[in-house]
Amino acid sequence: AVVSTQSTGEQSVCEGDYSGLETIMKGIVKEKQPFQRLVMTKEELLEMFKYNEFKVRIINNKITTPTTTVYRCGPLIDLCRGPHVRNTGKIKALKVTKNSATYWEGNSEAESLQR
């Protein structure tokens, strides 16, 4: 996942956060949250993701069909072609080892994003 820290003003992730993130992820694995494929219209997606300028750009620039798929896992819904494992309980191991920054679409003149 890529998070903009420049345009949203949100806090960035640092190495000290890794343990807490792993704890959250392990809880999600225990819950065996199912991955659910949803078909949505471009208009529905633009409304759903209107708070995220990057998702809106992807929807406007890359989705050329009247409908496309998104996947829901617990409270998260994201653009994705899938498919995925049936549920998060299928994940047997995880470890946060690093994070990095990148520019939107690799353009050094664009926004800096954390991933």
Long-range contacts (C-beta under 8 A, 24 or more apart in sequence): 1-78, 1-115, 2-54, 2-102, 2-113, 2-114, 2-115, 3-113, 3-114, 3-115, 4-53, 4-54, 4-104, 4-111, 4-112, 4-113, 4-114, 5-112, 5-113, 5-114, 6-111, 6-112, 6-113, 7-53, 7-111, 12-114, 13-99, 13-114, 14-99, 15-99, 18-96, 18-97, 21-96, 22-94, 22-95, 22-96, 25-94, 25-96, 26-94, 28-74, 28-88, 29-88, 29-89, 29-91, 29-94, 30-89, 31-74, 31-88, 31-89, 32-87, 32-88, 32-89, 33-73, 33-74, 33-87, 33-88, 34-73, 34-86, 34-87, 35-71, 35-72, 35-73, 35-82, 35-83, 35-84, 35-85, 35-86, 35-87, 35-88, 36-71, 36-72, 36-73, 37-69, 37-70, 37-71, 37-82, 37-83, 38-69, 38-70, 38-71, 38-72, 38-77, 39-67, 39-68, 39-69, 40-67, 40-68, 40-69, 40-70, 41-66, 41-67, 42-66, 42-67, 42-68, 45-70, 45-79, 48-77, 49-79, 54-104, 54-111, 54-113, 55-79
